[in-house]
């Protein structure tokens, strides 16, 4: 069936059965409240993610719910970037929640992810709107780190890009973020390694090389320092927790 014919068919069916999508104005008012960091308004407009009124994207209930959740995450990510949330921070938050949704196999878990994600974004935006967010130089520093997370970026490189002294940017970053730049860079590299161990088939050695660790032993040592496990142990534990018996889908 062509898209035009299917569109006419669905519109007729929805009209005959009084099926309506969620009111656009209310939906956008909710998104706007999150973007502006208005916790009270979000509490007022928030309701658990109910797929009724938002269209059926899959015949499978869990997959249908997950699709709607991903759409919500994508919408809020872009709106919050427009509102001043650093784009790498916004996209990383998006990745985290979509990854969590991807491995959920029941509606209750997906509903909890939806609620947590909504209020996490709102609180992030509240800090930005209230002026409690990071300074311009710290935000630029974070963006540079994310842009070069696989390139072995160093404090001196960042300072040069910003036209500032390494001493100044180091002191500013630690006072606002609460950790040294080098520690922050390492924590983000380890976070990237965690995602690659969970969601790719690259070997631990390849991941360490890709993230520019000086040696495989250095990668293992750093990963264990931050996670308490070796890369091999981390991957095995992840797959053991998310393993499903044959014939039982996690989707």
KEKOL-678438 format. One record per residue (C-alpha): residue number from 1; x, y, z. Coordinates in nm, 4 decimals. Layout:
BEGIN
<NUM <X Y Z>>
...
END
This chain:
BEGIN
<1 <0.0000 0.0000 0.0000>>
<2 <0.1370 0.3416 -0.0969>>
<3 <0.1920 0.5985 0.1791>>
<4 <-0.0874 0.8275 0.0535>>
<5 <-0.3375 0.5429 0.0449>>
<6 <-0.2309 0.4208 0.3891>>
<7 <-0.2552 0.7753 0.5258>>
<8 <-0.6128 0.8107 0.4018>>
<9 <-0.7015 0.4688 0.5389>>
<10 <-0.5603 0.5440 0.8840>>
<11 <-0.7164 0.8888 0.9042>>
<12 <-1.0550 0.7376 0.8156>>
<13 <-1.0158 0.4618 1.0744>>
<14 <-0.9104 0.7098 1.3448>>
<15 <-1.2005 0.9398 1.2622>>
<16 <-1.4534 0.6552 1.2685>>
<17 <-1.3202 0.5263 1.6005>>
<18 <-1.2669 0.8683 1.7614>>
<19 <-0.8931 0.8116 1.7970>>
<20 <-0.7069 1.1362 1.8505>>
<21 <-0.3407 1.2188 1.9060>>
<22 <-0.2314 1.3957 2.2213>>
<23 <-0.3024 1.7738 2.1996>>
<24 <-0.0042 1.9484 2.0412>>
<25 <-0.0259 2.2574 2.2639>>
<26 <-0.0109 2.0575 2.5867>>
<27 <0.2774 1.8466 2.4575>>
<28 <0.4802 2.1536 2.3625>>
<29 <0.3981 2.3246 2.6930>>
<30 <0.5467 2.0244 2.8703>>
<31 <0.8615 2.0262 2.6559>>
<32 <0.8941 2.4012 2.7105>>
<33 <0.8752 2.3542 3.0882>>
<34 <1.1620 2.1051 3.0761>>
<35 <1.3662 2.3342 2.8509>>
<36 <1.3199 2.6266 3.0903>>
<37 <1.4029 2.4142 3.3956>>
<38 <1.0616 2.4828 3.5505>>
<39 <1.0341 2.1955 3.7998>>
<40 <0.6931 2.3079 3.9290>>
<41 <0.5455 2.3256 3.5808>>
<42 <0.6949 1.9893 3.4867>>
<43 <0.5411 1.8360 3.8003>>
<44 <0.2080 1.9895 3.7049>>
<45 <0.2140 1.8659 3.3441>>
<46 <0.3982 1.5387 3.3966>>
<47 <0.2167 1.2109 3.3592>>
<48 <0.3583 0.8602 3.3124>>
<49 <0.4348 0.7867 2.9500>>
<50 <0.1109 0.6517 2.8094>>
<51 <0.1273 0.5592 2.4436>>
<52 <-0.2456 0.6059 2.3935>>
<53 <-0.2950 0.9229 2.1930>>
<54 <0.0561 0.9185 2.0501>>
<55 <0.0033 0.6718 1.7684>>
<56 <0.0935 0.3049 1.7390>>
<57 <0.4522 0.2577 1.6235>>
<58 <0.4659 -0.1181 1.6768>>
<59 <0.2218 -0.4004 1.7394>>
<60 <0.4458 -0.5207 2.0210>>
<61 <0.3531 -0.3224 2.3396>>
<62 <0.7045 -0.3051 2.4816>>
<63 <0.8625 -0.2089 2.1505>>
<64 <0.5867 0.0494 2.0947>>
<65 <0.6548 0.2029 2.4383>>
<66 <1.0292 0.2017 2.3755>>
<67 <0.9905 0.3817 2.0416>>
<68 <0.7825 0.6555 2.2040>>
<69 <1.0377 0.6886 2.4843>>
<70 <1.3226 0.7297 2.2332>>
<71 <1.1236 0.9993 2.0515>>
<72 <1.0730 1.1866 2.3790>>
<73 <1.4424 1.1619 2.4620>>
<74 <1.5380 1.2893 2.1151>>
<75 <1.2973 1.5834 2.1395>>
<76 <1.4167 1.6898 2.4838>>
<77 <1.7826 1.6508 2.3878>>
<78 <1.7498 1.8987 2.1043>>
<79 <1.5304 2.1418 2.2960>>
<80 <1.7732 2.1458 2.5882>>
<81 <2.0638 2.2135 2.3509>>
<82 <1.8651 2.5099 2.2209>>
<83 <1.8213 2.6187 2.5830>>
<84 <2.1953 2.6193 2.6513>>
<85 <2.2834 2.2648 2.7583>>
<86 <2.6243 2.1738 2.6057>>
<87 <2.5537 1.9559 2.3051>>
<88 <2.7958 1.6784 2.4047>>
<89 <2.6420 1.6662 2.7524>>
<90 <2.2918 1.6547 2.6043>>
<91 <2.3759 1.3837 2.3521>>
<92 <2.5597 1.1779 2.6134>>
<93 <2.2566 1.1951 2.8450>>
<94 <2.0458 1.0876 2.5480>>
<95 <2.2783 0.7944 2.4753>>
<96 <2.2705 0.6803 2.8381>>
<97 <1.8911 0.6701 2.8590>>
<98 <1.8433 0.5157 2.5147>>
<99 <2.0987 0.2468 2.6041>>
<100 <1.9090 0.1772 2.9254>>
<101 <1.5794 0.1578 2.7390>>
<102 <1.7311 -0.0760 2.4835>>
<103 <1.7963 -0.3487 2.7410>>
<104 <1.4656 -0.3140 2.9300>>
<105 <1.2157 -0.5902 2.8787>>
<106 <0.9136 -0.4677 3.0721>>
<107 <0.6895 -0.1605 3.0775>>
<108 <0.7520 -0.0718 3.4428>>
<109 <1.1254 -0.0350 3.3841>>
<110 <1.0674 0.1780 3.0755>>
<111 <0.8256 0.3985 3.2699>>
<112 <1.0884 0.4528 3.5402>>
<113 <1.3477 0.5472 3.2777>>
<114 <1.1012 0.7955 3.1261>>
<115 <1.0360 0.9654 3.4597>>
<116 <1.4017 0.9774 3.5638>>
<117 <1.5059 1.1156 3.2240>>
<118 <1.2425 1.3921 3.2320>>
<119 <1.3467 1.5244 3.5699>>
<120 <1.7190 1.4807 3.5049>>
<121 <1.6964 1.7043 3.1978>>
<122 <1.4782 1.9522 3.3876>>
<123 <1.7254 1.9816 3.6756>>
<124 <2.0132 2.0298 3.4314>>
<125 <1.8231 2.3113 3.2624>>
<126 <1.7249 2.4649 3.5970>>
<127 <2.0935 2.5140 3.6780>>
<128 <2.1583 2.6754 3.3420>>
<129 <1.8604 2.9107 3.3641>>
<130 <1.9440 3.0082 3.7225>>
<131 <2.3049 3.0852 3.6320>>
<132 <2.4446 2.7995 3.8398>>
<133 <2.5888 2.6240 3.5353>>
<134 <2.9514 2.6218 3.4350>>
<135 <3.1272 2.9300 3.3021>>
<136 <3.1823 2.9763 2.9283>>
<137 <3.5461 2.8655 2.9467>>
<138 <3.4602 2.5493 3.1403>>
<139 <3.1828 2.4627 2.8942>>
<140 <3.4238 2.5158 2.6049>>
<141 <3.6771 2.2973 2.7840>>
<142 <3.4203 2.0163 2.8204>>
<143 <3.3243 2.0445 2.4525>>
<144 <3.6891 2.0194 2.3465>>
<145 <3.7353 1.7120 2.5656>>
<146 <3.4363 1.5364 2.4083>>
<147 <3.5455 1.6326 2.0569>>
<148 <3.8871 1.4770 2.1207>>
<149 <3.8049 1.1931 2.3594>>
<150 <3.9705 0.9405 2.1246>>
<151 <4.2748 1.1547 2.0488>>
<152 <4.4564 1.1650 2.3813>>
<153 <4.3797 1.5327 2.4503>>
<154 <4.5885 1.6981 2.7247>>
<155 <4.5476 2.0051 2.9459>>
<156 <4.8082 2.1983 2.7479>>
<157 <4.6233 2.1294 2.4224>>
<158 <4.2969 2.2569 2.5706>>
<159 <4.4585 2.5699 2.7131>>
<160 <4.6154 2.6458 2.3745>>
<161 <4.2793 2.6062 2.1979>>
<162 <4.1188 2.8467 2.4444>>
<163 <4.4053 3.0962 2.4447>>
<164 <4.4469 3.0598 2.8215>>
<165 <4.7243 2.9413 3.0488>>
<166 <4.7137 2.5760 3.1635>>
<167 <4.7271 2.6968 3.5249>>
<168 <4.4234 2.9227 3.4857>>
<169 <4.2011 2.6733 3.3051>>
<170 <4.3023 2.3946 3.5460>>
<171 <4.2125 2.6022 3.8512>>
<172 <3.8839 2.7225 3.6980>>
<173 <3.7810 2.3724 3.5879>>
<174 <3.8477 2.2141 3.9254>>
<175 <3.6625 2.4889 4.1142>>
<176 <3.3498 2.4438 3.8967>>
<177 <3.3506 2.0734 3.8104>>
<178 <3.5073 1.9416 4.1292>>
<179 <3.7881 1.7382 3.9706>>
<180 <4.1097 1.7931 3.7806>>
<181 <4.0877 1.8154 3.4018>>
<182 <4.3105 1.5103 3.3635>>
<183 <4.0837 1.3073 3.5949>>
<184 <3.7772 1.4271 3.4047>>
<185 <3.9325 1.3289 3.0716>>
<186 <4.0177 0.9843 3.2051>>
<187 <3.6680 0.9347 3.3477>>
<188 <3.5156 1.0177 3.0089>>
<189 <3.7570 0.7807 2.8319>>
<190 <3.6608 0.5033 3.0713>>
<191 <3.2917 0.5822 3.0142>>
<192 <3.3496 0.5509 2.6390>>
<193 <3.5282 0.2205 2.6993>>
<194 <3.2345 0.0931 2.9054>>
<195 <2.9931 0.1668 2.6221>>
<196 <3.2197 -0.0009 2.3671>>
<197 <3.2533 -0.3095 2.5855>>
<198 <2.8744 -0.3290 2.6199>>
<199 <2.7610 -0.2358 2.2727>>
<200 <3.0392 -0.3430 2.0350>>
<201 <3.2316 -0.6591 1.9583>>
<202 <3.5743 -0.4933 1.9694>>
<203 <3.8270 -0.6702 2.1877>>
<204 <3.9464 -0.4974 2.5040>>
<205 <4.2880 -0.4516 2.3447>>
<206 <4.1352 -0.2844 2.0370>>
<207 <3.9260 -0.0551 2.2569>>
<208 <4.2314 0.0485 2.4567>>
<209 <4.4187 0.1265 2.1350>>
<210 <4.1218 0.3169 1.9931>>
<211 <4.1071 0.5310 2.3072>>
<212 <4.4811 0.6015 2.2846>>
<213 <4.5979 0.4270 2.5992>>
<214 <4.9746 0.3833 2.5945>>
<215 <4.9496 0.0057 2.6354>>
<216 <4.6982 -0.2686 2.7022>>
<217 <4.8218 -0.2991 3.0607>>
<218 <4.7710 0.0767 3.1092>>
<219 <4.4129 0.0445 2.9823>>
<220 <4.3402 -0.2482 3.2166>>
<221 <4.4915 -0.0652 3.5140>>
<222 <4.3007 0.2591 3.4478>>
<223 <3.9726 0.0781 3.3783>>
<224 <3.9984 -0.1226 3.6996>>
<225 <4.0801 0.1906 3.8998>>
<226 <3.7580 0.3598 3.7864>>
<227 <3.5189 0.0613 3.7717>>
<228 <3.6660 -0.1910 4.0152>>
<229 <3.6780 -0.4542 3.7371>>
<230 <3.9005 -0.5408 3.4455>>
<231 <3.7536 -0.4812 3.0969>>
<232 <3.7069 -0.8589 3.0581>>
<233 <3.5238 -0.8855 3.3910>>
<234 <3.3097 -0.5830 3.3075>>
<235 <3.1986 -0.7255 2.9708>>
<236 <3.1284 -1.0702 3.1152>>
<237 <2.9245 -0.9234 3.4015>>
<238 <2.7217 -0.7047 3.1653>>
<239 <2.6312 -0.9939 2.9374>>
<240 <2.5563 -1.2235 3.2322>>
<241 <2.3102 -0.9696 3.3757>>
<242 <2.1427 -0.9174 3.0388>>
<243 <2.1495 -1.2764 2.9160>>
<244 <1.8180 -1.4261 2.8097>>
<245 <1.7450 -1.7990 2.7686>>
<246 <1.7100 -1.9237 2.4107>>
<247 <1.3774 -1.8218 2.2675>>
<248 <1.3226 -1.5421 2.5186>>
<249 <1.3712 -1.2031 2.3607>>
<250 <1.4957 -0.9013 2.5552>>
<251 <1.3016 -0.6741 2.3169>>
END
